[in-house]
Amino acid sequence: MENFLSEELKEILKREYSKGNIILNLGDITKVEVDAIVNAANETLLGGGGVDGAIHAAAGSELLEECKTLGGCRTGEAKITKGYNLPAKNVIHTVGPIYNTDKNVEKLLSDCYTNSLKLIVENNLNSIAFPGISTGVYGYPKEDAARIAIESVLSFLKNHKGDIKVIFVSFSERDFDIYKKIFEESMK
């Protein structure tokens, strides 16, 4: 039946869950209208597969040209560019850890979220959308990664005086359900 639904109707039927400034969304991060979306990038920042490839494709060639001027990015760090053809005004590129290769993967993954949020504050932005960082080809177990993501964001928001809207965008229902379960547990 899903094949018979129009794109507009599919958009209406997408799932969303929110509490306070945190929103969980089932959808396509390249279509989210926020001040910045986060790109789960590789160290070159020059595009790749998964979320990285989708963001570069949707943003257009200007994103790649700007990324070439940034000199790459180390694991756990974050850099900001314009959003170009995306609905998001900016893209924050962060490099997540490779699960079975990098040391201190929990801290590095937490740093991805914290450093991305720091860029939001430094650039006077108010909203950000995160994908599941490191959960694709970098092999981070999705439940562990979601727990670190939610804990890192909640910790940052608790210690930050501003009003930042944070959206966790999941591409699959399974991922959405993982985030919802962990988020509800963290709010108890």
VOTITOR-417560 format. One line per field, with one value per atom (N, C-alpha, C): residue number from 1; chain; atom name; x, y, z. Coordinates in steps of 0.1 Angstrom, whole numbers. Example, Ala and Ser with C-alpha at 12.3 -4.5 7.8 and 13.67 -1.06 7.14 Angstrom:
# VOTITOR-417560
k (1 / 1 / 1 / 2 / 2 / 2)
c (A / A / A / A / A / A)
a (N / CA / C / N / CA / C)
X (132 / 123 / 132 / 128 / 137 / 129)
Y (-57 / -45 / -33 / -22 / -11 / 0)
Z (78 / 78 / 78 / 71 / 71 / 79)
END
This chain:
# VOTITOR-417560
k (1 / 1 / 1 / 2 / 2 / 2 / 3 / 3 / 3 / 4 / 4 / 4 / 5 / 5 / 5 / 6 / 6 / 6 / 7 / 7 / 7 / 8 / 8 / 8 / 9 / 9 / 9 / 10 / 10 / 10 / 11 / 11 / 11 / 12 / 12 / 12 / 13 / 13 / 13 / 14 / 14 / 14 / 15 / 15 / 15 / 16 / 16 / 16 / 17 / 17 / 17 / 18 / 18 / 18 / 19 / 19 / 19 / 20 / 20 / 20 / 21 / 21 / 21 / 22 / 22 / 22 / 23 / 23 / 23 / 24 / 24 / 24 / 25 / 25 / 25 / 26 / 26 / 26 / 27 / 27 / 27 / 28 / 28 / 28 / 29 / 29 / 29 / 30 / 30 / 30 / 31 / 31 / 31 / 32 / 32 / 32 / 33 / 33 / 33 / 34 / 34 / 34 / 35 / 35 / 35 / 36 / 36 / 36 / 37 / 37 / 37 / 38 / 38 / 38 / 39 / 39 / 39 / 40 / 40 / 40 / 41 / 41 / 41 / 42 / 42 / 42 / 43 / 43 / 43 / 44 / 44 / 44 / 45 / 45 / 45 / 46 / 46 / 46 / 47 / 47 / 47 / 48 / 48 / 48 / 49 / 49 / 49 / 50 / 50 / 50 / 51 / 51 / 51 / 52 / 52 / 52 / 53 / 53 / 53 / 54 / 54 / 54 / 55 / 55 / 55 / 56 / 56 / 56 / 57 / 57 / 57 / 58 / 58 / 58 / 59 / 59 / 59 / 60 / 60 / 60 / 61 / 61 / 61 / 62 / 62 / 62 / 63 / 63 / 63 / 64 / 64 / 64 / 65 / 65 / 65 / 66 / 66 / 66 / 67 / 67 / 67 / 68 / 68 / 68 / 69 / 69 / 69 / 70 / 70 / 70 / 71 / 71 / 71 / 72 / 72 / 72 / 73 / 73 / 73 / 74 / 74 / 74 / 75 / 75 / 75 / 76 / 76 / 76 / 77 / 77 / 77 / 78 / 78 / 78 / 79 / 79 / 79 / 80 / 80 / 80 / 81 / 81 / 81 / 82 / 82 / 82 / 83 / 83 / 83 / 84 / 84 / 84 / 85 / 85 / 85 / 86 / 86 / 86 / 87 / 87 / 87 / 88 / 88 / 88 / 89 / 89 / 89 / 90 / 90 / 90 / 91 / 91 / 91 / 92 / 92 / 92 / 93 / 93 / 93 / 94 / 94 / 94 / 95 / 95 / 95 / 96 / 96 / 96 / 97 / 97 / 97 / 98 / 98 / 98 / 99 / 99 / 99 / 100 / 100 / 100 / 101 / 101 / 101 / 102 / 102 / 102 / 103 / 103 / 103 / 104 / 104 / 104 / 105 / 105 / 105 / 106 / 106 / 106 / 107 / 107 / 107 / 108 / 108 / 108 / 109 / 109 / 109 / 110 / 110 / 110 / 111 / 111 / 111 / 112 / 112 / 112 / 113 / 113 / 113 / 114 / 114 / 114 / 115 / 115 / 115 / 116 / 116 / 116 / 117 / 117 / 117 / 118 / 118 / 118 / 119 / 119 / 119 / 120 / 120 / 120 / 121 / 121 / 121 / 122 / 122 / 122 / 123 / 123 / 123 / 124 / 124 / 124 / 125 / 125 / 125 / 126 / 126 / 126 / 127 / 127 / 127 / 128 / 128 / 128 / 129 / 129 / 129 / 130 / 130 / 130 / 131 / 131 / 131 / 132 / 132 / 132 / 133 / 133 / 133 / 134 / 134 / 134 / 135 / 135 / 135 / 136 / 136 / 136 / 137 / 137 / 137 / 138 / 138 / 138 / 139 / 139 / 139 / 140 / 140 / 140 / 141 / 141 / 141 / 142 / 142 / 142 / 143 / 143 / 143 / 144 / 144 / 144 / 145 / 145 / 145 / 146 / 146 / 146 / 147 / 147 / 147 / 148 / 148 / 148 / 149 / 149 / 149 / 150 / 150 / 150 / 151 / 151 / 151 / 152 / 152 / 152 / 153 / 153 / 153 / 154 / 154 / 154 / 155 / 155 / 155 / 156 / 156 / 156 / 157 / 157 / 157 / 158 / 158 / 158 / 159 / 159 / 159 / 160 / 160 / 160 / 161 / 161 / 161 / 162 / 162 / 162 / 163 / 163 / 163 / 164 / 164 / 164 / 165 / 165 / 165 / 166 / 166 / 166 / 167 / 167 / 167 / 168 / 168 / 168 / 169 / 169 / 169 / 170 / 170 / 170 / 171 / 171 / 171 / 172 / 172 / 172 / 173 / 173 / 173 / 174 / 174 / 174 / 175 / 175 / 175 / 176 / 176 / 176 / 177 / 177 / 177 / 178 / 178 / 178 / 179 / 179 / 179 / 180 / 180 / 180 / 181 / 181 / 181 / 182 / 182 / 182 / 183 / 183 / 183 / 184 / 184 / 184 / 185 / 185 / 185 / 186 / 186 / 186 / 187 / 187 / 187 / 188 / 188 / 188)
c (A / A / A / A / A / A / A / A / A / A / A / A / A / A / A / A / A / A / A / A / A / A / A / A / A / A / A / A / A / A / A / A / A / A / A / A / A / A / A / A / A / A / A / A / A / A / A / A / A / A / A / A / A / A / A / A / A / A / A / A / A / A / A / A / A / A / A / A / A / A / A / A / A / A / A / A / A / A / A / A / A / A / A / A / A / A / A / A / A / A / A / A / A / A / A / A / A / A / A / A / A / A / A / A / A / A / A / A / A / A / A / A / A / A / A / A / A / A / A / A / A / A / A / A / A / A / A / A / A / A / A / A / A / A / A / A / A / A / A / A / A / A / A / A / A / A / A / A / A / A / A / A / A / A / A / A / A / A / A / A / A / A / A / A / A / A / A / A / A / A / A / A / A / A / A / A / A / A / A / A / A / A / A / A / A / A / A / A / A / A / A / A / A / A / A / A / A / A / A / A / A / A / A / A / A / A / A / A / A / A / A / A / A / A / A / A / A / A / A / A / A / A / A / A / A / A / A / A / A / A / A / A / A / A / A / A / A / A / A / A / A / A / A / A / A / A / A / A / A / A / A / A / A / A / A / A / A / A / A / A / A / A / A / A / A / A / A / A / A / A / A / A / A / A / A / A / A / A / A / A / A / A / A / A / A / A / A / A / A / A / A / A / A / A / A / A / A / A / A / A / A / A / A / A / A / A / A / A / A / A / A / A / A / A / A / A / A / A / A / A / A / A / A / A / A / A / A / A / A / A / A / A / A / A / A / A / A / A / A / A / A / A / A / A / A / A / A / A / A / A / A / A / A / A / A / A / A / A / A / A / A / A / A / A / A / A / A / A / A / A / A / A / A / A / A / A / A / A / A / A / A / A / A / A / A / A / A / A / A / A / A / A / A / A / A / A / A / A / A / A / A / A / A / A / A / A / A / A / A / A / A / A / A / A / A / A / A / A / A / A / A / A / A / A / A / A / A / A / A / A / A / A / A / A / A / A / A / A / A / A / A / A / A / A / A / A / A / A / A / A / A / A / A / A / A / A / A / A / A / A / A / A / A / A / A / A / A / A / A / A / A / A / A / A / A / A / A / A / A / A / A / A / A / A / A / A / A / A / A / A / A / A / A / A / A / A / A / A / A / A / A / A / A / A / A / A / A / A / A / A / A / A / A / A / A / A / A / A / A / A / A / A / A / A / A / A / A / A / A / A / A / A / A / A / A / A / A / A / A / A / A / A / A / A / A / A / A / A / A / A / A / A / A / A / A / A / A / A / A / A / A / A / A / A)
a (N / CA / C / N / CA / C / N / CA / C / N / CA / C / N / CA / C / N / CA / C / N / CA / C / N / CA / C / N / CA / C / N / CA / C / N / CA / C / N / CA / C / N / CA / C / N / CA / C / N / CA / C / N / CA / C / N / CA / C / N / CA / C / N / CA / C / N / CA / C / N / CA / C / N / CA / C / N / CA / C / N / CA / C / N / CA / C / N / CA / C / N / CA / C / N / CA / C / N / CA / C / N / CA / C / N / CA / C / N / CA / C / N / CA / C / N / CA / C / N / CA / C / N / CA / C / N / CA / C / N / CA / C / N / CA / C / N / CA / C / N / CA / C / N / CA / C / N / CA / C / N / CA / C / N / CA / C / N / CA / C / N / CA / C / N / CA / C / N / CA / C / N / CA / C / N / CA / C / N / CA / C / N / CA / C / N / CA / C / N / CA / C / N / CA / C / N / CA / C / N / CA / C / N / CA / C / N / CA / C / N / CA / C / N / CA / C / N / CA / C / N / CA / C / N / CA / C / N / CA / C / N / CA / C / N / CA / C / N / CA / C / N / CA / C / N / CA / C / N / CA / C / N / CA / C / N / CA / C / N / CA / C / N / CA / C / N / CA / C / N / CA / C / N / CA / C / N / CA / C / N / CA / C / N / CA / C / N / CA / C / N / CA / C / N / CA / C / N / CA / C / N / CA / C / N / CA / C / N / CA / C / N / CA / C / N / CA / C / N / CA / C / N / CA / C / N / CA / C / N / CA / C / N / CA / C / N / CA / C / N / CA / C / N / CA / C / N / CA / C / N / CA / C / N / CA / C / N / CA / C / N / CA / C / N / CA / C / N / CA / C / N / CA / C / N / CA / C / N / CA / C / N / CA / C / N / CA / C / N / CA / C / N / CA / C / N / CA / C / N / CA / C / N / CA / C / N / CA / C / N / CA / C / N / CA / C / N / CA / C / N / CA / C / N / CA / C / N / CA / C / N / CA / C / N / CA / C / N / CA / C / N / CA / C / N / CA / C / N / CA / C / N / CA / C / N / CA / C / N / CA / C / N / CA / C / N / CA / C / N / CA / C / N / CA / C / N / CA / C / N / CA / C / N / CA / C / N / CA / C / N / CA / C / N / CA / C / N / CA / C / N / CA / C / N / CA / C / N / CA / C / N / CA / C / N / CA / C / N / CA / C / N / CA / C / N / CA / C / N / CA / C / N / CA / C / N / CA / C / N / CA / C / N / CA / C / N / CA / C / N / CA / C / N / CA / C / N / CA / C / N / CA / C / N / CA / C / N / CA / C / N / CA / C / N / CA / C / N / CA / C / N / CA / C / N / CA / C / N / CA / C / N / CA / C / N / CA / C / N / CA / C / N / CA / C / N / CA / C / N / CA / C / N / CA / C / N / CA / C / N / CA / C / N / CA / C / N / CA / C / N / CA / C / N / CA / C / N / CA / C / N / CA / C / N / CA / C / N / CA / C / N / CA / C / N / CA / C)
X (8 / 0 / 9 / 20 / 29 / 33 / 34 / 37 / 27 / 14 / 3 / 2 / 9 / 8 / 16 / 10 / 18 / 29 / 38 / 49 / 44 / 34 / 28 / 21 / 13 / 7 / 17 / 28 / 38 / 44 / 45 / 51 / 41 / 29 / 19 / 19 / 21 / 20 / 33 / 43 / 56 / 54 / 63 / 61 / 70 / 65 / 72 / 68 / 77 / 75 / 83 / 77 / 85 / 82 / 92 / 90 / 100 / 95 / 103 / 110 / 123 / 130 / 135 / 132 / 137 / 126 / 129 / 119 / 126 / 118 / 123 / 114 / 121 / 114 / 118 / 109 / 111 / 110 / 121 / 121 / 134 / 136 / 148 / 154 / 166 / 173 / 175 / 176 / 179 / 166 / 155 / 143 / 138 / 146 / 143 / 146 / 137 / 139 / 143 / 156 / 162 / 174 / 180 / 191 / 203 / 204 / 216 / 212 / 216 / 215 / 230 / 231 / 244 / 247 / 259 / 263 / 273 / 270 / 279 / 289 / 300 / 309 / 321 / 330 / 343 / 353 / 365 / 376 / 379 / 376 / 379 / 369 / 357 / 345 / 341 / 346 / 343 / 332 / 324 / 313 / 316 / 306 / 308 / 295 / 292 / 280 / 270 / 259 / 249 / 244 / 243 / 238 / 248 / 261 / 270 / 267 / 266 / 263 / 250 / 240 / 226 / 227 / 234 / 234 / 242 / 253 / 261 / 253 / 245 / 237 / 226 / 219 / 208 / 213 / 225 / 230 / 235 / 240 / 246 / 261 / 267 / 281 / 288 / 281 / 287 / 291 / 284 / 288 / 301 / 304 / 317 / 328 / 325 / 335 / 339 / 329 / 332 / 339 / 335 / 342 / 357 / 360 / 374 / 383 / 377 / 384 / 387 / 380 / 381 / 392 / 399 / 411 / 407 / 395 / 391 / 387 / 385 / 380 / 384 / 388 / 392 / 380 / 381 / 371 / 367 / 354 / 349 / 347 / 354 / 353 / 341 / 338 / 328 / 331 / 327 / 329 / 316 / 313 / 301 / 303 / 293 / 292 / 278 / 276 / 263 / 255 / 242 / 233 / 230 / 233 / 231 / 217 / 215 / 201 / 193 / 198 / 190 / 180 / 169 / 160 / 167 / 177 / 185 / 195 / 196 / 205 / 220 / 223 / 237 / 238 / 251 / 254 / 266 / 264 / 275 / 281 / 293 / 300 / 307 / 305 / 312 / 316 / 327 / 333 / 331 / 323 / 321 / 332 / 333 / 344 / 340 / 350 / 348 / 348 / 337 / 334 / 345 / 350 / 360 / 374 / 376 / 389 / 395 / 387 / 391 / 391 / 399 / 400 / 390 / 385 / 377 / 364 / 358 / 347 / 335 / 332 / 321 / 324 / 336 / 339 / 339 / 345 / 345 / 331 / 322 / 309 / 302 / 303 / 297 / 303 / 316 / 321 / 315 / 311 / 304 / 292 / 284 / 271 / 274 / 283 / 287 / 293 / 302 / 309 / 300 / 290 / 280 / 271 / 267 / 259 / 267 / 279 / 288 / 287 / 288 / 287 / 274 / 263 / 250 / 250 / 256 / 257 / 266 / 278 / 287 / 282 / 273 / 268 / 254 / 250 / 237 / 225 / 225 / 215 / 206 / 194 / 184 / 179 / 182 / 177 / 187 / 187 / 196 / 190 / 194 / 189 / 200 / 200 / 211 / 206 / 215 / 212 / 219 / 218 / 225 / 240 / 248 / 262 / 270 / 278 / 286 / 278 / 265 / 257 / 256 / 262 / 262 / 274 / 282 / 294 / 304 / 303 / 313 / 310 / 298 / 295 / 292 / 289 / 285 / 271 / 270 / 257 / 246 / 235 / 225 / 220 / 217 / 212 / 222 / 235 / 245 / 247 / 247 / 249 / 238 / 225 / 214 / 214 / 219 / 220 / 230 / 242 / 252 / 247 / 240 / 235 / 225 / 216 / 206 / 212 / 220 / 227 / 235 / 243 / 252 / 243 / 233 / 224 / 217 / 212 / 205 / 215 / 227 / 237 / 240 / 242 / 246 / 234 / 222 / 210 / 208 / 211 / 210 / 220 / 232 / 242 / 242 / 234 / 233 / 221 / 223 / 212 / 202 / 206 / 197 / 186 / 179 / 167 / 170 / 175 / 178 / 169 / 163 / 155 / 164 / 163 / 171 / 162 / 165 / 157 / 166 / 162 / 169 / 161 / 167 / 161 / 165 / 155 / 158 / 152 / 160 / 156 / 147 / 148 / 140 / 131 / 120 / 111 / 119 / 127 / 135 / 143 / 151 / 159 / 150 / 139 / 130 / 126 / 122 / 117 / 128 / 141 / 152 / 154 / 154 / 155 / 144 / 132 / 120 / 121 / 125 / 126 / 137 / 148 / 159 / 156 / 150 / 146 / 136 / 126 / 116 / 123 / 132 / 139 / 147 / 153 / 162 / 154 / 141 / 132 / 125 / 128 / 121 / 128)
Y (-12 / 0 / 13 / 12 / 24 / 29 / 20 / 25 / 34 / 33 / 40 / 54 / 57 / 69 / 80 / 92 / 103 / 107 / 114 / 120 / 129 / 137 / 146 / 138 / 128 / 119 / 112 / 107 / 100 / 110 / 123 / 133 / 135 / 135 / 138 / 126 / 114 / 102 / 99 / 107 / 104 / 105 / 99 / 99 / 109 / 115 / 125 / 124 / 126 / 126 / 137 / 145 / 156 / 157 / 163 / 166 / 178 / 189 / 201 / 205 / 208 / 212 / 201 / 188 / 177 / 171 / 168 / 162 / 150 / 139 / 127 / 127 / 125 / 126 / 114 / 108 / 98 / 105 / 106 / 113 / 114 / 123 / 126 / 139 / 138 / 149 / 161 / 157 / 167 / 176 / 172 / 180 / 188 / 187 / 193 / 208 / 217 / 231 / 236 / 237 / 242 / 251 / 257 / 265 / 257 / 245 / 236 / 221 / 214 / 199 / 195 / 183 / 177 / 167 / 168 / 158 / 148 / 135 / 125 / 123 / 131 / 132 / 123 / 122 / 115 / 126 / 123 / 133 / 142 / 139 / 148 / 159 / 156 / 165 / 166 / 158 / 159 / 150 / 145 / 137 / 122 / 114 / 100 / 93 / 82 / 75 / 78 / 72 / 74 / 88 / 92 / 106 / 116 / 114 / 123 / 126 / 115 / 116 / 122 / 119 / 125 / 140 / 144 / 159 / 166 / 160 / 167 / 168 / 157 / 157 / 167 / 168 / 177 / 192 / 194 / 208 / 214 / 205 / 210 / 211 / 214 / 215 / 226 / 236 / 247 / 242 / 232 / 226 / 220 / 212 / 206 / 216 / 227 / 237 / 244 / 247 / 252 / 243 / 230 / 220 / 218 / 220 / 219 / 230 / 241 / 251 / 249 / 239 / 237 / 228 / 221 / 213 / 201 / 195 / 183 / 186 / 175 / 175 / 163 / 164 / 152 / 146 / 134 / 127 / 134 / 136 / 143 / 158 / 163 / 178 / 181 / 194 / 198 / 211 / 213 / 225 / 229 / 242 / 246 / 252 / 250 / 256 / 261 / 267 / 271 / 259 / 260 / 249 / 248 / 259 / 260 / 256 / 245 / 242 / 234 / 232 / 225 / 235 / 230 / 239 / 244 / 236 / 241 / 252 / 262 / 273 / 270 / 260 / 256 / 241 / 236 / 222 / 222 / 214 / 212 / 198 / 198 / 185 / 180 / 168 / 162 / 147 / 143 / 130 / 121 / 111 / 101 / 91 / 84 / 74 / 61 / 54 / 40 / 31 / 23 / 16 / 6 / -2 / -12 / -8 / 4 / 9 / 20 / 30 / 41 / 38 / 45 / 44 / 55 / 53 / 62 / 66 / 55 / 58 / 65 / 62 / 69 / 84 / 87 / 102 / 109 / 102 / 108 / 111 / 101 / 102 / 113 / 114 / 125 / 138 / 139 / 151 / 156 / 147 / 151 / 159 / 154 / 161 / 174 / 174 / 186 / 197 / 193 / 203 / 209 / 201 / 206 / 216 / 213 / 222 / 235 / 234 / 246 / 255 / 249 / 257 / 264 / 258 / 264 / 277 / 276 / 287 / 298 / 294 / 304 / 312 / 305 / 312 / 318 / 318 / 324 / 318 / 304 / 297 / 291 / 286 / 282 / 267 / 261 / 248 / 239 / 226 / 217 / 203 / 196 / 183 / 173 / 163 / 153 / 140 / 133 / 120 / 110 / 97 / 88 / 88 / 94 / 96 / 82 / 78 / 66 / 53 / 53 / 40 / 33 / 39 / 33 / 24 / 28 / 20 / 21 / 30 / 31 / 21 / 14 / 2 / 4 / 17 / 19 / 12 / 4 / -2 / 9 / 8 / 19 / 22 / 13 / 16 / 23 / 19 / 26 / 40 / 41 / 54 / 64 / 59 / 67 / 72 / 63 / 66 / 77 / 76 / 86 / 100 / 99 / 111 / 118 / 111 / 117 / 123 / 115 / 119 / 132 / 132 / 143 / 156 / 154 / 166 / 171 / 162 / 166 / 173 / 168 / 174 / 188 / 190 / 203 / 212 / 208 / 217 / 221 / 212 / 215 / 226 / 226 / 235 / 247 / 249 / 260 / 268 / 281 / 290 / 294 / 291 / 295 / 285 / 288 / 280 / 273 / 261 / 254 / 243 / 242 / 231 / 220 / 208 / 197 / 186 / 182 / 172 / 160 / 148 / 136 / 130 / 129 / 124 / 110 / 101 / 87 / 84 / 76 / 73 / 60 / 52 / 40 / 40 / 32 / 31 / 24 / 15 / 8 / 18 / 26 / 36 / 46 / 50 / 60 / 53 / 41 / 34 / 32 / 30 / 30 / 43 / 54 / 68 / 71 / 67 / 70 / 62 / 50 / 42 / 47 / 51 / 56 / 70 / 78 / 92 / 91 / 82 / 81 / 76 / 67 / 62 / 73 / 81 / 92 / 103 / 104 / 114 / 110 / 97 / 92 / 97)
Z (0 / 0 / 0 / 6 / 7 / -7 / -17 / -30 / -36 / -31 / -37 / -30 / -20 / -13 / -20 / -21 / -26 / -17 / -22 / -13 / -2 / -6 / 4 / 15 / 12 / 22 / 30 / 24 / 32 / 42 / 38 / 47 / 59 / 56 / 67 / 77 / 72 / 80 / 88 / 85 / 93 / 108 / 115 / 129 / 136 / 147 / 154 / 169 / 178 / 192 / 198 / 207 / 213 / 228 / 235 / 249 / 251 / 255 / 257 / 244 / 245 / 233 / 224 / 228 / 221 / 212 / 199 / 190 / 184 / 184 / 176 / 164 / 152 / 139 / 131 / 124 / 114 / 101 / 94 / 81 / 74 / 66 / 58 / 63 / 68 / 74 / 64 / 51 / 41 / 38 / 44 / 42 / 55 / 66 / 78 / 78 / 81 / 82 / 95 / 97 / 110 / 106 / 117 / 115 / 110 / 114 / 110 / 111 / 101 / 102 / 103 / 110 / 112 / 102 / 96 / 86 / 94 / 93 / 98 / 88 / 88 / 77 / 80 / 69 / 71 / 73 / 76 / 79 / 68 / 55 / 44 / 43 / 47 / 46 / 31 / 22 / 8 / 3 / 11 / 7 / 9 / 8 / 10 / 8 / 15 / 14 / 25 / 26 / 36 / 38 / 50 / 53 / 47 / 47 / 41 / 26 / 19 / 5 / 2 / 10 / 8 / 10 / 21 / 24 / 13 / 8 / -3 / -15 / -19 / -31 / -30 / -19 / -17 / -16 / -11 / -9 / -22 / -31 / -43 / -43 / -54 / -55 / -47 / -43 / -35 / -22 / -16 / -3 / -5 / -15 / -17 / -18 / -26 / -28 / -14 / -6 / 7 / 16 / 15 / 24 / 20 / 7 / 3 / 10 / 15 / 21 / 36 / 42 / 56 / 61 / 52 / 57 / 64 / 62 / 68 / 83 / 90 / 104 / 111 / 123 / 131 / 138 / 142 / 149 / 162 / 164 / 175 / 174 / 164 / 162 / 152 / 151 / 142 / 135 / 123 / 115 / 108 / 106 / 100 / 86 / 78 / 64 / 62 / 51 / 46 / 42 / 41 / 37 / 22 / 15 / 1 / -3 / -11 / -16 / -6 / 6 / 17 / 23 / 29 / 37 / 49 / 54 / 66 / 61 / 70 / 66 / 66 / 75 / 77 / 78 / 76 / 78 / 88 / 99 / 108 / 105 / 101 / 98 / 110 / 114 / 125 / 121 / 126 / 123 / 135 / 134 / 144 / 145 / 156 / 157 / 150 / 145 / 139 / 151 / 153 / 165 / 169 / 161 / 165 / 162 / 158 / 154 / 164 / 166 / 174 / 189 / 196 / 211 / 216 / 228 / 235 / 227 / 221 / 212 / 218 / 231 / 238 / 239 / 243 / 245 / 231 / 221 / 208 / 202 / 204 / 199 / 207 / 220 / 228 / 223 / 220 / 216 / 203 / 194 / 182 / 184 / 194 / 198 / 205 / 214 / 222 / 213 / 205 / 196 / 186 / 181 / 172 / 179 / 191 / 198 / 202 / 205 / 207 / 195 / 183 / 171 / 169 / 174 / 174 / 182 / 194 / 203 / 198 / 193 / 188 / 176 / 168 / 156 / 158 / 171 / 174 / 167 / 166 / 160 / 171 / 167 / 177 / 175 / 163 / 161 / 153 / 156 / 151 / 149 / 138 / 136 / 134 / 142 / 142 / 136 / 128 / 123 / 134 / 132 / 140 / 136 / 144 / 140 / 143 / 134 / 135 / 134 / 132 / 132 / 119 / 109 / 95 / 93 / 83 / 80 / 92 / 101 / 112 / 123 / 122 / 130 / 144 / 149 / 163 / 165 / 176 / 179 / 181 / 174 / 174 / 188 / 196 / 209 / 218 / 218 / 225 / 220 / 207 / 200 / 204 / 204 / 207 / 222 / 230 / 245 / 246 / 240 / 241 / 235 / 224 / 217 / 227 / 232 / 241 / 254 / 260 / 272 / 270 / 259 / 256 / 253 / 246 / 243 / 255 / 263 / 276 / 285 / 286 / 295 / 290 / 277 / 272 / 274 / 271 / 273 / 287 / 297 / 311 / 315 / 310 / 313 / 305 / 295 / 286 / 289 / 289 / 293 / 282 / 270 / 258 / 256 / 245 / 241 / 228 / 228 / 215 / 213 / 201 / 197 / 190 / 195 / 190 / 184 / 172 / 165 / 162 / 167 / 163 / 151 / 140 / 128 / 125 / 125 / 122 / 108 / 100 / 87 / 86 / 97 / 97 / 110 / 109 / 121 / 132 / 129 / 140 / 147 / 140 / 147 / 155 / 149 / 156 / 170 / 169 / 181 / 192 / 187 / 196 / 203 / 196 / 202 / 211 / 207 / 216 / 229 / 229 / 241 / 250 / 245 / 253 / 258 / 250 / 254 / 266 / 264 / 275 / 288 / 287 / 299 / 305 / 297 / 303 / 309 / 306 / 312 / 325 / 329 / 342 / 354)
END
